[in-house]
Amino acid sequence: MTLPLSCPFVEVSGTPFECGQQYGEQAADRILKGIDHYKHQLHASGLADEDLAEMIERFAGAVEAYGSQYIEEMRGIAKAVNTNLSAILLLNARTEILKLARRRQHGQDDFIQSDECTGVFVMPSATRDGKFIHAQNWDWKAECAETSVVLKITRKDGPDIITFTEAGGLARTGFNAAGITISGNYLETDRDYRELGVPLAIIRRKVLEQTHLALSMQAVYGTRKSASNNIMVGHAHGIAIDFECAPDETFLVYPDRGLLVHANHFQSQVALAKLLDKGVVNMPDSLYRDLRVRGLIEPHLGKVTVNHVKDALFDNFEAPWSVCRPPRQSLSSNQSATVAMIVMVPAEGRMEVALLPAINPHFTSYDLDMRIASAGPPAQAQTDAA
């Protein structure tokens, strides 16, 4: 694998189909490499082409019902890279398809490497400059450092978007010009894959398309998913909520003293009383990753900077089972690594990305012109005259 120095920057605008075409034209090599990677993995697991086609078709229906514009954008990507729609759908539902394929071939409890991420909220009250910081380490297949992009979407019907994602994906970690941010972490429960829902990449895109935070949170809270996932949604003005999602129910976790760190296990006591967290057995480092990051940031509360957050996410305690993971063999025999560290300061319209940060601690900065509405003065309590 060639060590990538930075993430390609892809800029698109126009109709959904036009955006897709521009996306495909600018990122064709990375998109095709991603498709080949996941198809090879699925074939290696014994999945036949006809079974894969059937799975993808089921997700196509769920995406079409959720928003036909997403299918149109994927058609544009497919045309630009001379492939079919199903290949682009595979990229946008790869978490769900990989898991379903593995279960079909090897049984419900078989393990597959998962997105082991560590996410961070630092509220304005806890930062030196009074600005909200949202950051994440994305742990996945090391090869995906060669298939990732930063995508900027200029829109006429809503706020512009910037998102770090696998090439061909519609969204992953990012923020929009209205100041709304998102990142996600893998979770696993006993309720997963009883029914098919909307792929996570499409839900993330829906979040980033909203002008109002309430509607972004509605997209997370109200959309049925195929499997569990942790989704962190915040706003530049200092509202941030962690949504621990089962397919059919959502549990809320809030920052404590201006800080929230989440890895790959449930924190909500209500959630733990109602469902079985099945991810920890395959992601045991999750149990201390959030503790390590929180412990490294806490001494700086009230004066936290972006560098403090980066330093915490670079933590190498218990490497290679660490917060910042160098490439290593995972429990499913893939090359696992912290593929990217993403740090966002939406009030400044800035995203910084380091690919394979454990061995390449070099950040590239990407900017978005912001149009954040004023928060307005706090409401004043009124008392009727006696």
Buried (B, 14 or more C-beta within 10 A) or exposed (E): EEEBEBBBBBBBEBEBBBBBBBBBBBBBEBBBBBBEBBBEBBEEBEBEEEBBEEBBEBBBEBBEEBBEBBBBBBBBBBBBBEBBBBBBBBBBBBBBBBBBBBBBBEEEEEBBBBBBBBBBBBBBBBBEBEBBBBBBBBBBBBBBBBBBBBBBBBBEEBBBBBBBBBBBBBBBBBBBBBBBBBBBBBBBBEBBBEEBBBBBBBBBBBBBBBBEBEBBBBBBBEBBBBBBBBBBBBBBBBBBBBBBBBBEBBBEBEBEEBBBBBBBBBBBEEBBEBBEBBBBEBBBBBEBBBBBBBBBBBEBBEEBBBEBBBBBBBBEBEEBBBBBBBBBEBBBEBBBBBBBBBBBBBBBBBBBBBBBBBBBEEBBEBEBEBEBEEEEEEEEEEEEEE
